Amino acid sequence: MPGTTSSDRRRGILAAAGYLPHWRLDRSSIAAVLGGNQGRGTRTVASYDEDPLTLGVAAARNALGSAPGAMPSALWFATTSPVYAEKTTAPIAAAALRLGADLLAGDAGPGLRGASAALRSALRSGDESVLVVAGDVRTGMSGSPEERDGGDAGAALLVGDESAGTLVAEHLGSASVTEEFLDRWKAPGELRMHAWEERFGQQRYADLAGRAWEAACKDAGVQPEQVTSVAITGPHARAGAKLAKGLSAAGVDVVDTLGSTVGFSGAAHGPLMLAHLVETASAGDVVALVSMADGADVFLFRVTGEGTPASAPVGSQLTAGDDSLSYAKYLQWRGVLPTQPPNRPEPARMSASAAARRSDWKYGFVGSRDRSSEAVHLPPARVSFVGGTVDDMEPVAMASTTARVVTFTVDSLAYSPSPPTVFAVCDFDGGGRLPIELTDVEPDDVSIGMPVEMTFRRIGTADGIANYFWKARPAVGGTS
């Protein structure tokens, strides 16, 4: 746009997406074991090989897939349950997403407000595009409200100005209000969530959210009745009750919080709800996110109706989960229910030097293609298995390439936190064959010819080091 400055360009969301894990826990299965009223519906559950980072990466892959060629100059990662206390997690996400080295990758947390802080900073940044990623695994003591009402999810927002791509939602205005008060807290490494009396938090949040809403509407230059729909998120159901009642009376559609299908997904819930709002809105609709955590943040956007939607919208993922997960298996995955470990040695810790040498393969799933024969090599190789050509390879990214199961085996002896392990030999579309572990599937559901897609997962943890690589899972909508 000749003659314009960065301050003249519209800024907003270039791409938005969420990720909901495959597994769901029916709350009735909790009541069957513990008794009492455990609520209705389901909550999303991250698999034993998923964590906040892999959830966020899955959402970011979904978002970036709708913005081809996007290369953000900054990445912020938010969670309440970080993988490391000392090491920054965001560079692992950047490596898995193959964003290159010329960017800032930092953690915006821990804390429930990290994602809102990162989104506000991205909207006011001078960078052409910034990727805000959030992921959370919410758990608590067995029978606790956090276990019952929590949910696991990832979300990603690519924020930038129109010079970086087509805006799917234009930022109109925002506001934040902060006040220190004790509502909910948890010490690092602690399983139990502590909470003050909910009515106290309800009173504080009602005032803060109201003030932030008025300030955001003023900043955006819109009247409350001009807002089409709003998502209100907070640490408990009562937090935004007063604001929701007032907005509903004014004719604003206060959307479902997804409490009966997902649960409250911590730092990821605000971006997840915003992605869902943008996906379901019509062109010209004004949508708003109200996020409450140690204060209140309000963001208003006008949906453009342009751009490319995410390939897996939040709405379609809501109905795609598997609710056959037992409560006992859930407790085992979260380490709440100690069980006999596999009778095999646990994996050794990851080698930092080896990982650095093969970073593109390990994190980006980048193979090599022989230029003369176009044979694809997984993992990448120097010598081609077709013709024996040496050092005449080019990199080929395979993370988004689908494959089919050629043969498989169910192994009950290999070490796994959730045995048995299913290993499959997979042929990739366009060339390439690799033996790889399957996930998000029961052994009886695996078949020859089954289409699979790649997913970034946590292989294990040893000596405090989280080891990541890629697995295959049944392709969404695929048939044998």
C-alpha positions, 0 to 999 in steps of 0.5 A: 500500500504505497504512501501508508505507514504502519499506523495507517494499516488495519491490524487484527487476526490473520488466522485463528484456530483451536485444537481439542484432543481426541479423548473425552471423559464423560463426567458420569464415569467420575460419578460412577466411581466417586458418587455425588453430582459430577455434572453433565457432559464431557471434558476434553482430555489430553492423551498420555503423550500430549502436554501444553506444548503439543496442544499449542503446536497442534493448534498453531499448525491448524492456524498457519495452514490457513495462512500459507507463507506466513512467517511471524517475527515473534511467537508467544507461548502461554500456559498455566502448566509449563513443561520447564521452570527454567528453560523457555518452552516457546523455542520448541514450538518454533522448531516444530512449526519450522519458523526459522531462527530469525524470530523472538520466541518467548513464554508469556506465563505462567498464569491464566492471564498470559494469553491475554497479555500476549494478545494485547501485546501482539495487537499493539506490536510494530511487527507485521505478524506475531503468533500467539500460542496457548495450551493447557492441561487442567487437572486437580485432586480426584473428585475436585471441581478442577478435575470435573470442570477443567478441560485440555485444549490448545489455541493459536492466533496469528496477529498482524496488519493487512500488509502481512495477509488478509485479515479474518477479523479487524481489531477495533479496540481493547482495554484492560483493568488490573486489581490484586486480590486472592481468588485461586492459586497453586504452588509450582508442581502442586496438584491441588488447586486452592480457592477462596470463597467464590462469591468474593471472586464473583464480586471482584470480577463483576466490577473489573469486567464491567469497567474493562467492557466500558473502556473497550467499547469506548476505545473501539467506538462502538455501542454495546448493542452493536456487538453481535456476540461475546465470549466471557471466560473466567476461572469459574462459572460465577465470574462473569455472571453479572456482565453476561446478564447485562449484555443479554438484556441489551440484545448481545448474544453471550455464547456458550462457554463450552463448559459441557463439551470442553471444560475450562481450558485455562490459559488456552480458553480465551484464544479458543473461544475467540477462534470459535467466535471468528469461525462462526460469525458472519461478515460484518459481525462485531465479536468480543472476548472478555477474559478474566484472570487477576483482572479483566481484558476485553477485545473487540473485532469486526469479522471481515468474511475474508481469508481462509478458515482453519481446516479443522474448525473448533465446531467440528472438533467438538463432535469428533472426540472419543468419549470411551476413555475410562476414569481409571485410565484418565487418573493413570495418565495424570499420575493421580492413580499410581500403577505398576510400570511396564517391565522394561527399562525406561528410555534414557534421557535425550541427547542434547547434542544429537537433537541439535544435529538433527533438529529439522528432522526431530522437531520439523519432521523434514526428510530428504529427496534425491534430486535425480530420482526424487526418492524420499528418504525418512529419516534424511540421508546422504546416500540415495537408496535409488541409484546410490547418489551421494550428497545430492539431496534437497529437504522435504517437509513431511509433517503435513503429508498424509500416509497409509498403514502398510503393516502394523504390530501391537507390542505389549512388551515395549515401554509405554506409559499406556500399553500396548504400543501400536507400531506401523509401517506407513507409506507417505503420499508422494513417496517415503516410508517410515516405521512409526508409533500410532496414537489416538487409536485403539489397537482393534481399530487399526487396519491395513490401508488406514490413512494417517496424519502426523502429530507432534507428541511427547515421547517421554521424560527422563532426567527432567528432559521432555523428549518430543518427536512425531507420531501418526494418528488416524486422519480426520475424515479418512477411510481405509 
